[in-house]
């Protein structure tokens, strides 16, 4: 009798401690691993989100940049972290979806090793042409490409990046042939357009618009599912007749697989609260981003679909990592 009572008391105490551990989370700072260097678009997206999480969770949320290998080094570090809610990961289309096919023998599987909290936002690419090419619309650009197969060029920020994906998907769907010129990053690709070294590129609208406005390049179309509120005069590639040519560089917050679902839900709740504020929404719109804030279930489904979609494009194009 005494033994049963003692065991019962210990069980109740253990349950109480477990419940208390859940209720007090988080009780120390949370880190977000970003798999790219400071100052880039993925890092910027994480830093836009971190203050909202700090406020919503009551603990400091700090950014840890672990760059290299197209985002795979930082993503692997997050995938291998303890699933306790104290390590999160902020990734993008390339590191979470494209790398699954692009990089042979990848050390992590997004679908197996990470669980999504929210696909937070997405940024379409803006397609631009060099001014000396003499085209003013996407239709003129496509007609020129068909008339001069393999003569026209487009700049990318590197194999498997969003500009490469956009150009390759457009090439496949429009049945045109252009030569890919890979640069080491978005900045040299943009410089190449301004210097008239290449004919086209696809880059972040916020980066390109100042140069479009001062006449150093010609904007043709956006690659998202709808026109940008900040750039309503430019059509989508879908409007131009290229069905299915939709490319957005999306940003998502994830946690290691096995992280308690109540902690996942609480983090997503903090994101939702922040994005409900007009001033937060405005900060995203000002950067040309489309707020999505998919819930955990929707986010996991979305990411799996993106892995399948870009896997086909990567295989057909024969893309290889640098």
JOSULKA-V900570 format. One record per run of one state. SS is the DSSP state (2 for helix, 1 for strand, 0 for the rest). FROM is the first residue (numbers start at 1). TO is the last residue. If there is no record, write none. Layout:
{{SS,FROM,TO} {SS,FROM,TO}}
//
This chain:
{{0,1,1} {2,2,24} {0,25,29} {1,30,34} {0,35,40} {2,41,57} {0,58,60} {1,61,65} {0,66,68} {2,69,79} {0,80,86} {1,87,92} {2,93,102} {0,103,109} {2,110,113} {1,114,129} {0,130,130} {2,131,133} {0,134,137} {2,138,147} {0,148,152} {1,153,156} {0,157,161} {2,162,174} {0,175,178} {1,179,182} {0,183,185} {2,186,194} {0,195,199} {1,200,204} {2,205,213} {0,214,217} {1,218,222} {0,223,227} {1,228,228} {0,229,230} {1,231,231} {0,232,235} {1,236,236} {0,237,247} {1,248,256} {0,257,260} {2,261,275} {0,276,277} {2,278,286} {0,287,289} {1,290,291} {0,292,295} {2,296,317} {0,318,322}}
//
